[in-house]
Amino acid sequence: MVTEEKPEKDTHLVDEAIKLGAEVIGTETKQFGQTKGIKDALGDGKIDFHPELPKIKFADLLGATVVLKQVRIIDDWDGIFGASTFALILIEYADGSLKTSIAGGKAVMRQVRKLVQKKMLPVKVTLNKVPSGSGEYYLFE
């Protein structure tokens, strides 16, 4: 019986380059644990928007009058259900507390874009549901 012995790959040059800070793409690693995951390679998809503040569901703002202080519009966000457009909003309650939320929907986004374009922030708003022929939609009033 003849066995063929494969020589070990010479990786010492790659190792030295990595030690010196070189970026090496597509090489094998010595251990599975050293391989980057998809989140390391592409990022985790999170957007930092006042991470120090509590977050609230947009629907929980229903009927509340708050001050819309800051807006960050995100166009064509590539999410797990396809591309979407939404706004990250910083809101202030009457007691002075600050929270963030995600606002969406065509009507709300149209309002938010106009507020940003006309530089109307901060502005006092109340989130309401408005009936339509095909159901209900959110609207700032």
C-alpha positions as CSV (number, residue, x, y, z in Angstrom):
1,M,0.0,0.0,0.0
2,V,1.4,3.3,-1.0
3,T,0.4,6.5,0.8
4,E,1.0,9.9,-0.5
5,E,2.1,12.4,2.0
6,K,1.1,16.0,1.4
7,P,3.7,18.6,2.5
8,E,2.5,21.2,5.0
9,K,1.8,24.6,3.5
10,D,4.4,27.2,4.1
11,T,2.5,29.9,5.9
12,H,5.3,31.6,7.8
13,L,5.4,34.5,5.3
14,V,1.7,35.1,5.8
15,D,2.1,34.9,9.5
16,E,4.9,37.4,9.4
17,A,2.9,39.8,7.2
18,I,-0.1,39.6,9.6
19,K,2.2,40.4,12.6
20,L,3.4,43.5,10.7
21,G,-0.2,44.6,10.2
22,A,-0.7,43.6,6.6
23,E,-4.2,42.8,5.4
24,V,-4.3,39.3,4.0
25,I,-7.4,38.3,2.1
26,G,-8.5,34.8,1.4
27,T,-5.8,32.8,3.2
28,E,-6.5,29.8,5.3
29,T,-6.3,30.2,9.0
30,K,-4.6,27.7,11.4
31,Q,-7.6,27.5,13.6
32,F,-11.3,27.6,12.9
33,G,-11.8,30.2,15.7
34,Q,-9.6,32.7,13.9
35,T,-12.0,32.9,10.9
36,K,-14.1,36.0,10.7
37,G,-17.8,35.6,10.8
38,I,-20.2,37.4,8.4
39,K,-21.0,40.1,11.0
40,D,-17.2,40.8,11.4
41,A,-16.8,41.0,7.6
42,L,-19.9,43.0,6.7
43,G,-20.8,44.7,10.0
44,D,-23.8,44.0,12.2
45,G,-26.1,46.4,10.3
46,K,-26.8,48.5,13.4
47,I,-27.0,52.3,13.1
48,D,-25.9,54.3,16.1
49,F,-28.5,56.9,17.0
50,H,-28.3,58.0,20.6
51,P,-27.5,54.6,21.9
52,E,-27.4,55.9,25.4
53,L,-31.2,56.7,25.4
54,P,-34.1,54.3,25.9
55,K,-36.0,53.2,22.8
56,I,-39.7,53.1,22.4
57,K,-41.9,51.4,19.8
58,F,-43.4,53.9,17.4
59,A,-47.0,52.6,18.1
60,D,-46.4,53.4,21.8
61,L,-46.3,57.1,20.8
62,L,-50.0,56.9,19.7
63,G,-51.9,59.8,21.2
64,A,-48.9,61.3,23.0
65,T,-47.9,64.9,22.3
66,V,-44.1,65.1,22.1
67,V,-41.4,67.3,20.7
68,L,-39.7,65.9,17.6
69,K,-36.2,67.2,18.2
70,Q,-34.0,65.4,15.7
71,V,-34.5,63.1,12.7
72,R,-32.2,60.9,10.7
73,I,-33.7,59.6,7.5
74,I,-32.5,56.2,6.3
75,D,-33.3,55.5,2.6
76,D,-33.2,52.0,1.0
77,W,-32.1,50.1,4.1
78,D,-31.3,46.6,3.1
79,G,-33.1,44.5,5.7
80,I,-34.1,40.9,5.9
81,F,-37.5,41.7,4.2
82,G,-36.0,43.8,1.4
83,A,-35.2,47.5,1.1
84,S,-37.1,50.0,3.3
85,T,-37.1,53.7,4.2
86,F,-37.6,54.9,7.7
87,A,-36.6,57.7,10.1
88,L,-34.8,57.5,13.4
89,I,-36.3,60.1,15.7
90,L,-35.3,61.7,18.9
91,I,-38.3,62.8,20.9
92,E,-38.8,64.8,24.1
93,Y,-41.7,64.3,26.5
94,A,-43.4,67.1,28.4
95,D,-41.4,66.0,31.6
96,G,-38.1,66.6,29.7
97,S,-37.2,62.9,29.2
98,L,-35.7,61.9,25.9
99,K,-36.3,58.7,23.9
100,T,-35.7,57.4,20.4
101,S,-37.9,55.5,18.0
102,I,-38.2,54.4,14.4
103,A,-40.8,56.1,12.4
104,G,-42.1,54.7,9.1
105,G,-45.0,54.6,6.7
106,K,-45.5,56.8,3.6
107,A,-47.6,59.5,5.2
108,V,-45.2,59.9,8.2
109,M,-42.1,59.8,6.0
110,R,-43.6,62.5,3.8
111,Q,-44.2,64.7,6.8
112,V,-40.7,64.0,8.3
113,R,-39.0,64.8,5.0
114,K,-40.9,68.1,4.7
115,L,-40.0,69.0,8.3
116,V,-36.3,68.3,7.6
117,Q,-36.3,70.1,4.2
118,K,-37.9,73.2,5.7
119,K,-35.7,73.1,8.8
120,M,-38.7,73.1,11.1
121,L,-37.2,71.0,13.9
122,P,-37.9,70.9,16.8
123,V,-41.6,70.7,16.4
124,K,-44.5,69.6,18.7
125,V,-46.4,66.6,17.2
126,T,-49.1,64.1,18.2
127,L,-49.1,60.7,16.6
128,N,-52.5,59.5,15.5
129,K,-54.1,56.8,13.4
130,V,-56.2,58.0,10.5
131,P,-58.8,55.8,8.8
132,S,-58.5,55.3,5.1
133,G,-60.2,53.1,2.5
134,S,-57.7,50.3,2.9
135,G,-57.3,50.5,6.7
136,E,-55.5,52.9,9.0
137,Y,-52.2,54.8,8.8
138,Y,-50.1,56.8,11.1
139,L,-49.9,60.6,10.8
140,F,-48.4,63.4,12.9
141,E,-50.8,66.1,13.8
